[in-house]
Amino acid sequence: MDELGRDEQLATAVRLRERGEAGQARLRLLELAGRYPDDPEVAYQTAWAHDVLGLEAEAVPFYERALAGTGLPAADRRGALLGLGSTYRVLGRYPEAVATLRRAVTEFPDDGALRTFLAMALYNTGGHEEAMRILLTLLAAGSDDPGIRQYRRAIEEYARDLDATC
């Protein structure tokens, strides 16, 4: 691995993960993360490889490292926030999941996946009303179902006030 530069090593590891060889990718990324401990892209890819393998607890420090630095492209930052929030949730660290996903939604307000994962984390913390509001708003805005489209205004109104009797 020494003969290749950082970019080539990272690209090789990502290709391995994308081909379903996450274990091999993880080993390469761990080595790369050891050589580039402050590199947010390497940290993000290392976190992702751990997540793919179901090693959520091991993924957390890499996600945190990726998000602590600067220079992570917006798409990767969004992915790291979603990955960390989702991973916190899987680990039962619900308040951290909510905080991370709220931060993500603030940074990427138009991202429906982030809002969906936030709703799931809110459910886990007892925030049922807010979770339902988020999901109803997403449903009303994004559904192609003719019945949903027909009642879109009513659904949007209920999303604002679940106790309303429209």
C-alpha positions as CSV (number, residue, x, y, z in Angstrom):
1,M,0.0,0.0,0.0
2,D,3.0,2.3,0.5
3,E,3.6,2.7,-3.2
4,L,0.3,4.4,-3.7
5,G,-0.6,7.9,-2.7
6,R,-3.3,8.8,-0.2
7,D,-5.9,9.5,-3.0
8,E,-5.3,6.2,-4.8
9,Q,-5.3,4.3,-1.5
10,L,-8.6,5.9,-0.5
11,A,-10.1,5.3,-4.0
12,T,-9.1,1.6,-3.9
13,A,-10.7,1.1,-0.5
14,V,-13.9,2.8,-1.5
15,R,-14.1,0.6,-4.6
16,L,-13.6,-2.5,-2.4
17,R,-16.5,-1.4,-0.2
18,E,-18.7,-0.7,-3.2
19,R,-18.0,-4.2,-4.6
20,G,-19.1,-5.7,-1.4
21,E,-15.6,-6.4,0.0
22,A,-16.2,-4.3,3.1
23,G,-13.9,-6.4,5.3
24,Q,-10.9,-5.8,3.0
25,A,-11.9,-2.1,2.6
26,R,-12.0,-1.8,6.4
27,L,-8.5,-3.1,6.8
28,R,-7.1,-0.8,4.2
29,L,-9.0,2.2,5.7
30,L,-7.8,1.4,9.2
31,E,-4.2,1.5,7.9
32,L,-4.9,4.7,6.0
33,A,-6.6,6.3,9.1
34,G,-3.6,5.5,11.1
35,R,-1.4,7.3,8.6
36,Y,-3.8,10.3,8.1
37,P,-5.5,10.7,11.5
38,D,-6.8,14.2,10.8
39,D,-8.1,13.5,7.3
40,P,-11.9,13.9,7.4
41,E,-12.5,12.0,4.2
42,V,-10.4,9.0,5.4
43,A,-12.3,9.1,8.7
44,Y,-15.7,9.2,6.9
45,Q,-14.9,6.3,4.7
46,T,-13.5,4.3,7.6
47,A,-16.7,4.9,9.6
48,W,-18.8,3.8,6.6
49,A,-16.8,0.6,6.2
50,H,-17.4,-0.2,9.8
51,D,-21.1,0.6,9.6
52,V,-21.5,-1.7,6.5
53,L,-20.0,-4.6,8.5
54,G,-22.4,-4.0,11.5
55,L,-19.5,-2.6,13.6
56,E,-21.5,0.5,14.7
57,A,-19.7,1.1,18.0
58,E,-16.3,1.1,16.1
59,A,-17.7,3.5,13.5
60,V,-18.7,6.2,15.9
61,P,-15.2,7.7,16.6
62,F,-14.4,7.8,12.9
63,Y,-17.7,9.6,12.2
64,E,-16.9,12.0,15.0
65,R,-13.4,12.6,13.6
66,A,-14.8,13.2,10.1
67,L,-17.2,15.8,11.4
68,A,-14.7,17.5,13.7
69,G,-12.4,18.5,10.9
70,T,-12.9,20.8,8.0
71,G,-12.7,20.0,4.3
72,L,-15.3,17.3,4.1
73,P,-17.3,17.8,0.9
74,A,-21.0,18.7,1.5
75,A,-22.3,15.3,0.2
76,D,-19.9,13.5,2.5
77,R,-20.7,15.7,5.5
78,R,-24.4,15.0,4.9
79,G,-23.6,11.3,4.8
80,A,-21.4,11.4,7.9
81,L,-24.2,13.3,9.8
82,L,-26.8,10.7,8.7
83,G,-24.4,7.9,9.4
84,L,-23.5,9.1,12.9
85,G,-27.1,9.9,13.8
86,S,-28.3,6.6,12.6
87,T,-25.5,4.8,14.3
88,Y,-26.2,6.5,17.6
89,R,-29.8,5.4,17.3
90,V,-28.9,1.8,16.6
91,L,-26.7,1.9,19.7
92,G,-29.5,3.2,21.8
93,R,-27.9,6.6,22.2
94,Y,-31.1,8.3,21.4
95,P,-30.5,11.8,22.7
96,E,-27.2,12.0,20.8
97,A,-29.0,10.7,17.7
98,V,-31.6,13.4,18.0
99,A,-29.0,16.1,18.5
100,T,-26.9,14.9,15.6
101,L,-29.8,14.6,13.2
102,R,-31.2,18.0,14.2
103,R,-27.8,19.5,13.4
104,A,-27.9,17.7,10.1
105,V,-31.5,18.9,9.2
106,T,-30.4,22.5,10.1
107,E,-27.4,22.2,7.7
108,F,-29.4,20.3,5.0
109,P,-33.1,21.3,5.5
110,D,-34.3,19.9,2.2
111,D,-33.0,16.4,2.8
112,G,-35.9,14.1,3.4
113,A,-33.7,11.1,4.5
114,L,-32.2,13.2,7.3
115,R,-35.7,14.3,8.4
116,T,-36.9,10.7,8.3
117,F,-34.1,9.5,10.5
118,L,-34.7,12.4,12.8
119,A,-38.3,11.3,13.1
120,M,-37.2,7.8,14.0
121,A,-34.9,9.1,16.7
122,L,-37.5,11.4,18.0
123,Y,-39.9,8.4,18.3
124,N,-37.3,6.7,20.4
125,T,-37.1,9.6,22.8
126,G,-40.8,10.0,23.2
127,G,-41.1,12.9,20.7
128,H,-44.0,11.2,18.9
129,E,-45.9,14.4,18.0
130,E,-42.8,16.0,16.3
131,A,-41.9,12.7,14.6
132,M,-45.5,12.4,13.2
133,R,-45.4,16.0,12.1
134,I,-42.1,15.5,10.2
135,L,-43.4,12.3,8.5
136,L,-46.8,13.7,7.6
137,T,-45.0,16.8,6.0
138,L,-42.7,14.5,4.1
139,L,-45.6,12.4,2.9
140,A,-47.7,15.3,1.8
141,A,-44.8,16.9,-0.1
142,G,-43.4,13.9,-1.7
143,S,-46.0,11.3,-2.4
144,D,-47.2,10.4,-5.9
145,D,-50.1,8.5,-4.5
146,P,-53.3,10.0,-6.0
147,G,-55.1,9.7,-2.7
148,I,-52.4,11.5,-0.8
149,R,-52.3,14.2,-3.4
150,Q,-56.1,14.6,-3.2
151,Y,-55.9,15.1,0.6
152,R,-52.5,16.9,0.6
153,R,-53.9,20.2,2.1
154,A,-55.6,18.3,4.9
155,I,-52.5,16.2,5.6
156,E,-50.4,19.4,5.7
157,E,-52.9,21.0,8.1
158,Y,-52.9,18.0,10.4
159,A,-49.1,18.0,10.3
160,R,-49.2,21.6,11.7
161,D,-51.8,20.6,14.4
162,L,-52.3,16.9,15.0
163,D,-55.2,17.7,17.3
164,A,-57.1,19.8,14.7
165,T,-60.4,18.6,13.5
166,C,-60.1,20.0,10.0
